[in-house]
């Protein structure tokens, strides 16, 4: 509400704010917010997770060295879509997994990776 007790009309910025971490939505007593790290933006109450790209976008990482690709698997999602799970190794010999599904894009983990790990124990 503004000083005249009218609802605030919130509009997305002309260019989304670039952030380092995938944003999330939070409902607070003062309104709904898109949050990424220390960046908080007030958003309309009806903003859905799918709308966050209008407010915040994750900056591409520049400092990460390219991992060496190991093995890849094609998996089928719960709605029939195909995704690719990739196993990679870094210079320090740590093994990493990535997936092309939307869940991995937001959370950096998904059921497809967990399934592949379980299969290959």
C-alpha positions as CSV (number, residue, x, y, z in Angstrom):
1,X,0.0,0.0,0.0
2,X,1.2,3.5,-0.7
3,X,0.7,6.5,1.6
4,X,-2.9,6.9,0.4
5,X,-3.7,3.3,1.2
6,X,-3.8,2.3,-2.4
7,X,-2.2,-1.0,-3.6
8,X,1.2,-0.6,-5.1
9,X,1.4,-1.2,-8.8
10,X,4.6,-3.2,-9.3
11,X,6.0,-3.6,-12.8
12,X,9.0,-5.6,-13.9
13,X,12.2,-3.6,-14.6
14,X,13.0,-2.8,-18.2
15,X,16.0,-5.1,-17.9
16,X,16.0,-7.9,-15.2
17,X,18.4,-7.6,-12.4
18,X,21.4,-10.0,-12.8
19,X,22.1,-12.1,-9.8
20,X,24.6,-14.8,-8.9
21,X,22.2,-17.4,-7.5
22,X,18.8,-18.7,-8.8
23,X,16.1,-16.6,-7.2
24,X,13.2,-17.7,-5.1
25,X,9.9,-16.3,-4.0
26,X,9.0,-15.4,-0.4
27,X,5.9,-14.1,1.2
28,X,6.5,-11.6,3.9
29,X,4.1,-9.5,6.0
30,X,5.2,-6.5,3.8
31,X,4.5,-8.3,0.5
32,X,5.9,-10.9,-1.9
33,X,9.6,-10.8,-2.8
34,X,12.0,-12.3,-5.4
35,X,15.2,-13.1,-3.4
36,X,18.7,-14.1,-4.6
37,X,21.5,-13.8,-2.0
38,X,21.3,-10.3,-0.7
39,X,19.2,-9.0,-3.5
40,X,15.5,-8.6,-2.6
41,X,12.9,-7.2,-5.1
42,X,9.3,-6.6,-4.3
43,X,7.1,-8.3,-6.8
44,X,3.3,-8.4,-7.3
45,X,1.4,-10.8,-5.1
46,X,0.4,-13.0,-8.1
47,X,3.9,-13.5,-9.3
48,X,4.6,-17.2,-10.0
49,X,8.0,-18.9,-10.0
50,X,7.8,-19.1,-13.8
51,X,7.6,-15.3,-13.9
52,X,10.9,-14.7,-12.0
53,X,12.9,-14.3,-15.3
54,X,11.1,-11.0,-15.7
55,X,12.6,-9.7,-12.5
56,X,15.9,-11.6,-12.0
57,X,18.3,-13.6,-14.2
58,X,21.3,-15.6,-13.1
59,X,24.6,-14.2,-14.5
60,X,26.6,-16.7,-16.5
61,X,29.5,-18.0,-14.5
62,X,32.9,-16.8,-15.9
63,X,35.4,-18.2,-13.5
64,X,34.5,-21.9,-13.6
65,X,36.9,-24.0,-15.6
66,X,35.4,-26.3,-18.2
67,X,35.0,-29.8,-16.8
68,X,36.0,-32.8,-18.7
69,X,32.9,-34.7,-19.8
70,X,32.8,-38.3,-18.8
71,X,29.6,-40.3,-19.4
72,X,26.2,-39.1,-20.5
73,X,22.7,-40.8,-20.2
74,X,19.4,-39.9,-21.8
75,X,16.6,-40.1,-19.3
76,X,12.8,-39.7,-19.6
77,X,11.1,-37.2,-17.3
78,X,7.8,-37.7,-15.5
79,X,5.9,-36.1,-18.3
80,X,7.7,-37.9,-21.1
81,X,10.3,-35.3,-21.9
82,X,13.9,-36.5,-22.6
83,X,16.8,-35.0,-20.6
84,X,20.5,-35.6,-20.6
85,X,22.4,-36.4,-17.5
86,X,26.2,-35.7,-17.8
87,X,28.9,-36.9,-15.5
88,X,32.0,-34.6,-15.4
89,X,35.3,-34.5,-13.6
90,X,37.1,-31.3,-12.5
91,X,40.8,-30.8,-12.3
92,X,40.7,-31.8,-8.6
93,X,39.2,-35.2,-9.7
94,X,35.8,-34.4,-8.1
95,X,32.9,-35.9,-10.0
96,X,30.0,-33.7,-10.8
97,X,26.6,-34.4,-12.4
98,X,24.4,-32.1,-14.4
99,X,21.0,-32.5,-16.1
100,X,19.2,-30.6,-18.8
101,X,15.9,-30.6,-16.9
102,X,14.4,-27.4,-15.5
103,X,14.6,-28.6,-11.9
104,X,18.4,-28.9,-12.2
105,X,18.5,-25.4,-13.7
106,X,16.8,-24.0,-10.6
107,X,18.1,-26.2,-7.8
108,X,21.3,-27.7,-9.1
109,X,19.9,-31.2,-8.2
110,X,17.2,-33.4,-9.6
111,X,15.7,-36.9,-9.4
112,X,17.3,-37.8,-12.8
113,X,20.8,-37.5,-11.3
114,X,19.8,-39.3,-8.2
115,X,18.4,-42.2,-10.3
116,X,21.6,-42.4,-12.4
117,X,23.8,-42.4,-9.2
118,X,21.6,-45.2,-7.7
119,X,21.8,-47.3,-10.9
120,X,25.6,-47.0,-11.0
121,X,26.4,-47.9,-7.4
